Amino acid sequence: MIANYLVLSAALFCVGAFGVLARRHLVVVLMSLEVMLNGVNVALLAFARLHGDSGGQVFVLMVMAVAAAEAAVGLAILVAVFRNRGSADARELRDLHG
Amino acid sequence: MDPVFAVAAGLAVGAGLMVVTRRDPVRGVPWMLLCFVALAAVYLRIGASFLAAVHVLVYTGAILVLFVFILMLLSGRPGEGGAEGPDRWPVASAALCLGLFVLLAVSLARIAPSSRLPDPPAGFGAVEPVGRSLFGRHLLPFELVSILILAALFGSVLLARKKP
């Protein structure tokens, strides 16, 4: 049943969203983001299977490439932040907070 | 429900919960590994065997190793990379995400056909149809991804470089 796959996808997305909203350690926020992207991948694959179309699988490949690029840039920003502040806490980054 | 799918889906969601709730990110890494492997099993149940292999290669082979390297770099410093204050509004975030999940699950279960999935066309998850689609109809997005990866490559080197 397709609904099972879509509910799994929604569950993974919401678990990841909780991590992004609630956690303050930047590494954990990025890990939660990966979990969210995986949830989206499950939905794309389920719909690809439903329609018998390979296009959905191609888009999963695109999402994987974007996830890899996002992890690399995000972790590079984290290294720069940690070098300047000595902390990986999202709370510390409030220079633009009026 | 398919028992293999049920076990893999439960493992994936449970491991995902462990990832987002561990205080020490280093302890989240093995759970993330379990989550990704369980998801590869889900992909195999869908029939996308090529993507299951790529998923394991990219997520556990590249992304997870990158996280481990960064955690290793952070925790080697004074002040410890694992130090973290209390969560931001944990109850409100949990309620929001639970509400979003209920909304998504109810609406998805309603719009999606509740019948069994049709049998996939011959060679659904194999390399050849995916490759034909990737280098045929979706050639432009593929080329754009190469530019994205190039930009990410330059950007991450530039950002992480030590200022002279």
Contacts between the chains, C-beta under 8 A, distances in Angstrom:
chain1	res1	chain2	res2	distance
A	1	B	1	7.4
A	1	B	114	6.2
A	1	B	115	7.4
A	1	B	116	6.2
A	1	B	117	6.8
A	2	B	112	4.9
A	2	B	113	6.4
A	2	B	114	8.0
A	2	B	117	5.7
A	3	B	108	6.4
A	3	B	109	4.7
A	3	B	112	4.8
A	3	B	114	5.8
A	4	B	1	6.2
A	4	B	2	7.8
A	4	B	5	6.5
A	4	B	9	7.3
A	5	B	42	7.5
A	5	B	46	6.9
A	6	B	105	8.0
A	6	B	108	4.2
A	6	B	109	7.5
A	6	B	112	5.6
A	7	B	105	4.9
A	7	B	108	6.5
A	7	B	109	6.7
A	8	B	9	4.5
A	8	B	12	7.0
A	8	B	13	7.0
A	8	B	42	6.9
A	10	B	101	5.6
A	10	B	104	3.8
A	10	B	105	5.3
A	10	B	108	6.2
A	11	B	9	7.9
A	11	B	13	4.9
A	11	B	16	8.0
A	11	B	101	6.1
A	11	B	105	7.6
A	12	B	12	6.5
A	12	B	13	6.3
A	12	B	16	5.7
A	13	B	101	8.0
A	13	B	104	7.4
A	14	B	97	4.4
A	14	B	98	7.2
A	14	B	100	5.3
A	14	B	101	4.0
A	14	B	104	7.2
A	15	B	13	6.3
A	15	B	16	4.3
A	15	B	17	5.5
A	15	B	20	6.0
A	15	B	97	7.4
A	16	B	16	6.8
A	16	B	20	6.9
A	17	B	96	8.0
A	17	B	97	5.1
A	17	B	100	6.8
A	18	B	20	5.8
A	18	B	93	5.5
A	18	B	94	5.9
A	18	B	97	4.2
A	19	B	19	7.0
A	19	B	20	3.1
A	19	B	21	7.9
A	21	B	88	7.2
A	21	B	89	7.6
A	21	B	93	4.0
A	21	B	96	6.9
A	21	B	97	7.1
A	22	B	20	7.8
A	22	B	87	4.4
A	22	B	88	5.8
A	22	B	89	6.8
A	22	B	90	4.9
A	22	B	93	4.0
A	22	B	94	7.2
A	23	B	20	6.6
A	23	B	84	7.6
A	23	B	87	6.2
A	23	B	88	7.8
A	24	B	84	5.4
A	24	B	85	5.7
A	24	B	86	7.9
A	24	B	87	6.7
A	24	B	88	6.2
A	25	B	25	5.9
A	25	B	82	7.6
A	25	B	84	4.3
A	27	B	25	4.4
A	27	B	67	6.8
A	27	B	70	6.6
A	27	B	71	6.3
A	27	B	74	7.2
A	27	B	81	7.3
A	28	B	19	7.8
A	28	B	20	6.9
A	28	B	22	7.5
A	28	B	25	5.1
A	28	B	28	6.5
A	28	B	84	7.7
A	30	B	67	7.5
A	31	B	19	5.6
A	31	B	20	7.5
A	31	B	25	6.8
A	31	B	28	5.9
A	31	B	32	6.0
A	31	B	67	6.5
A	32	B	19	7.0
A	32	B	20	5.0
A	34	B	32	7.3
A	34	B	59	7.4
A	34	B	63	6.4
A	35	B	16	4.7
A	35	B	19	6.1
A	35	B	20	6.9
A	35	B	32	7.7
A	35	B	35	6.7
A	38	B	12	7.9
A	38	B	35	7.4
A	38	B	36	7.3
A	38	B	39	5.7
A	38	B	59	7.6
A	41	B	39	7.7
A	41	B	55	7.6
A	42	B	39	6.9
A	42	B	42	6.3
A	42	B	43	8.0
A	45	B	43	6.1
A	45	B	46	5.0
A	45	B	48	5.3
A	45	B	51	6.7
A	46	B	46	6.4
A	48	B	46	8.0
A	48	B	48	7.3
A	49	B	46	5.0
A	49	B	47	6.0
A	49	B	48	7.4
A	49	B	117	5.8
A	49	B	120	5.8
A	49	B	124	7.0
A	50	B	113	7.7
A	50	B	117	6.3
A	50	B	118	7.2
A	52	B	118	6.7
A	52	B	120	6.0
A	52	B	121	4.6
A	52	B	124	6.8
A	54	B	124	7.5
A	54	B	129	4.4
A	54	B	130	5.2
A	54	B	132	7.3
A	54	B	133	4.0
A	55	B	133	5.7
A	55	B	137	6.8
A	55	B	138	6.7
A	57	B	48	5.8
A	57	B	50	7.5
A	57	B	51	5.6
A	57	B	125	7.2
A	57	B	130	5.0
A	57	B	133	7.2
A	58	B	130	6.5
A	58	B	133	5.0
A	58	B	134	4.9
A	58	B	138	4.7
A	58	B	141	7.6
A	58	B	142	7.9
A	59	B	138	7.9
A	60	B	48	7.6
A	60	B	51	5.6
A	61	B	51	7.3
A	61	B	54	6.8
A	61	B	130	7.5
A	61	B	134	6.8
A	62	B	141	5.9
A	62	B	142	7.9
A	62	B	145	5.8
A	64	B	54	6.7
A	64	B	55	7.1
A	64	B	58	4.9
A	64	B	59	7.5
A	65	B	145	4.7
A	65	B	148	6.9
A	65	B	149	6.3
A	66	B	145	7.5
A	66	B	148	6.8
A	67	B	58	7.7
A	67	B	59	7.7
A	67	B	63	6.7
A	68	B	58	6.1
A	68	B	62	5.9
A	68	B	63	6.0
A	68	B	149	7.7
A	68	B	152	7.9
A	69	B	148	5.6
A	69	B	149	5.6
A	69	B	151	7.8
A	69	B	152	3.6
A	70	B	152	7.7
A	71	B	63	4.9
A	71	B	66	5.8
A	71	B	67	7.4
A	72	B	66	6.8
A	72	B	152	5.3
A	72	B	153	7.5
A	72	B	156	4.6
A	73	B	152	5.2
A	73	B	155	5.2
A	73	B	156	5.2
A	73	B	159	7.0
A	75	B	66	6.1
A	75	B	67	7.3
A	75	B	70	4.8
A	75	B	156	7.5
A	76	B	155	7.0
A	76	B	156	3.7
A	76	B	157	7.6
A	76	B	159	4.0
A	76	B	160	4.1
A	77	B	159	5.6
A	78	B	70	6.6
A	78	B	74	8.0
A	79	B	70	6.8
A	79	B	73	6.9
A	79	B	159	7.5
A	79	B	160	4.6
A	80	B	159	5.1
A	80	B	160	6.1
A	82	B	74	5.9
A	82	B	77	7.4
A	82	B	81	7.3
A	83	B	162	7.5
A	86	B	77	7.2
A	86	B	78	7.6
A	86	B	79	4.9
A	87	B	79	6.4
A	87	B	83	7.1
A	88	B	74	6.1
A	88	B	81	5.7
A	88	B	84	7.9
A	89	B	83	7.3
A	89	B	84	6.0
A	89	B	85	6.3
A	91	B	85	6.1
A	91	B	88	7.7
